[in-house]
Amino acid sequence: MEIRGPVLLPARREDIELHTADDLTLVGELATPLDRDPVATLVTLHPLPTAGGFMDSHILRKAAGRLPALADLAVLRFNTRGTTSPRGTSEGDFDGGKAEALDVAAAMAFVRERGLPRPWLVGWSFGTELALKYGRDQDVEGIILLSPPLHRTSPDEVAAWAKDGRPVVVVVPELDDYLRPAEAGERFASIPQAVLVPVEGGRHLWVGENQTRRVLTEIVGVVNPAALPLPTQWQGDAVG
């Protein structure tokens, strides 16, 4: 069977709740390898909820659907405050990336409570702003940024990662609507350890199986390179 679209490969999938310091309950899902421990954890941060972003935005949904089986990764997805998906609605109201700092902290508290290994923040669009602004305060291995717009992150907040020293991987579509590779190179130049990955033909929303596979490959190449190349065929059972 070809691995593409909404296919769900075998994994343990658990509906979870996160609890913030301001007493909100956020809804989410944890997907982990079916018959072994994960080697690392992706804590995913979704695109802008006021523009349709949520925990099921397709790259994050496909990461959860595929990477526990293909790359031995745990994948945590959740709706930030005020965001709705088929999983449900997280309490609270969208705060433009301010109070969402508490949502990131709640996700990381869950990671600690569960003893999930080697967490990485993986942000997409608006989620990259949360990773950049608040990831330095958390015990993460590094951050992976997909289509960063840099609308809400100040130059000082970007540059602060230089002193932090942890990996910053920036995956930028060639045809992005907001920030293209040349400008991204300038905007992230203040972080010596930043790795810029320009994706030829890529667009902000990463539509299409080829772009999905490229993005998932870049993520796995950072977090668990031993799992590459990712298979495109699956021999066992699948759902979806």
Protein Blocks (a to p, Z undefined) as FASTA:
>chain_A
ZZehjbdcdddddddddddfkopacdddddddfkbccfbdcddddddfknopafklmklm
mmmmmmmmmnopacdddddehiacfkbccedjdehhpmmmmmmmmmmmmmmmnopahiad
ddehjlmmmmmmmmmmpccfbdcdehifklmbcfklmmmmmmnopacdddddfkbckbcf
klmmmmmmmpmkbccdddehiafklgajklmmmmmmmmmmmmmmmlpccdfbdfbdceZZ
